[in-house]
Amino acid sequence: MIQLFRFSPSRLALGYIALSVLVLALFAIPLWYAWSVNISTFREYVHADDAQRMADIFEREGARGLAAAI
């Protein structure tokens, strides 16, 4: 029973890594969901040809040209 509570450096490191992965997943899942919802909303309101036109303007004129075009 006492063997379970002894921490070796390797157990401590593995526990730290597992906890870090869990925390990253807890933060990443809501961000991924929000990103996917925003992309799907963008696709509903902006047609592919409009998006391509905006990308072309951005490549030619930069952010100021795109802001002026919008």
N, C-alpha and C positions, 0 to 999 in steps of 0.2 A: 504494500500500500504506500509506503514512504517513497518507493522508487518512482512513483508517478509524479511526485512533487519536486523531485530533484531536477534542476535545470542545468544542462550542460550548454556550452556555448553554441553547439550545433542545433540543439533543440530551441534555444532562444532565438537564433537566427531564422530557423524555419518558421517559428511562430510569428516572428516579426514580418517575414515575407508573406505569410498567409493572411495576416491581419491587413497588411498593405494592399494586397490584391482585393480583399473584401471591401475595403474603404474606397478604392478606386472604382470598383464595380458599382458601389452605392452612389457615387457621384456621376459616373459615366452613363448609367441607364437613363436617368431623367434628361440628361443633355442629349443623348441619342434620340430619345423620343421627341423632344422639342424640335430638334433639327429635322427629323423626318416629317413632322407635321408642317413645319414651315416650308420645306421643299415641296410637299404635295400641294399646299395652298398656293405657292408661287406658280406651280405648273398649271393650276386651274385658271389663274388670272392672266398669265403671260404665255402667249403662244410661242412656239418654237422659232418662227421667223422673227418675231420681235426680240427674243432673247439673242438670236444670232446678230441681228442688226445692232443691238446694244453692245455686244462683244466686239463687233467690228469698229464701232465708234470709239470704244475704249482703247482698242489697240492703236488706232490712228491718232486720236487726239488726247487720250489720257482721261483722267478723272474729271477734269474741268470741262472737257468737251462732252463727256457723257452727262454731266450735270446740266449743261446747257441744252442738250438734246432732250433730256427728260422734261 
